[in-house]
Amino acid sequence: MEMTMGLIAIGMGLAIGLGALGVGIGQGIATGHATEAMARQPELVGTIRTTFIIGLAFMEAAVIYALLIAFMLFGKIG
């Protein structure tokens, strides 16, 4: 029983950790490219910014799903 609880705890940590790591890297890359695009084409700043913010929202949704998985695993411990 304790082995199962330990494995679930490791799964929780991996779910949220890898989810946040992947999204963090993706957000950094997206921010860099959006900034470069705005610098190259200043007349499209509004369009680029809007698309960028929508993209960030979808990325953050992935982290929320990872957190949901971690909470679901936490429910299995009890």
C-alpha positions in Angstrom: 0.0 0.0 0.0 2.8 2.4 0.9 4.5 1.6 -2.4 1.4 2.5 -4.3 1.1 5.8 -2.5 4.7 6.6 -3.2 4.3 5.9 -6.9 1.2 8.0 -7.0 3.1 10.9 -5.4 5.8 10.6 -8.0 3.2 10.6 -10.7 1.7 13.8 -9.3 5.1 15.5 -9.3 5.9 14.4 -12.8 2.5 15.4 -14.1 2.7 19.0 -12.9 6.4 19.3 -13.3 6.7 18.1 -16.9 3.5 20.0 -17.8 4.8 23.3 -16.4 8.3 22.7 -17.9 7.0 22.1 -21.4 4.7 25.1 -21.3 7.4 27.3 -19.8 9.7 26.5 -22.7 7.0 26.9 -25.2 6.0 30.3 -23.8 9.6 31.5 -23.9 10.0 30.5 -27.5 6.6 32.1 -28.4 7.5 35.3 -26.6 10.8 35.5 -28.5 9.2 35.0 -31.9 6.3 37.4 -31.2 8.8 40.1 -30.1 10.8 39.5 -33.2 7.7 39.7 -35.4 6.6 42.9 -33.8 10.1 44.4 -34.3 10.1 43.4 -38.0 6.6 44.5 -38.8 5.5 47.3 -36.4 2.3 47.9 -38.4 1.0 44.4 -37.4 1.6 44.8 -33.7 -2.1 44.6 -32.7 -2.7 41.4 -34.7 0.5 39.7 -33.5 -0.2 40.7 -29.9 -3.8 39.3 -30.1 -2.7 36.0 -31.6 0.1 35.8 -29.1 -2.2 36.2 -26.1 -4.6 33.7 -27.4 -1.7 31.2 -27.9 -0.5 31.8 -24.3 -4.0 31.1 -23.0 -4.1 27.7 -24.8 -0.6 26.9 -23.4 -1.8 27.7 -19.9 -4.7 25.4 -20.4 -2.2 22.6 -20.8 -0.8 23.3 -17.3 -4.3 23.4 -15.8 -4.9 20.0 -17.3 -1.7 18.7 -15.7 -2.8 20.2 -12.4 -6.2 18.4 -12.8 -4.3 15.1 -13.4 -2.3 15.7 -10.3 -5.4 16.3 -8.2 -7.0 13.2 -9.6 -4.0 11.2 -8.6 -4.1 12.8 -5.1 -7.7 11.5 -4.8 -6.4 8.0 -5.2 -4.0 8.3 -2.2 -6.8 8.3 0.4 
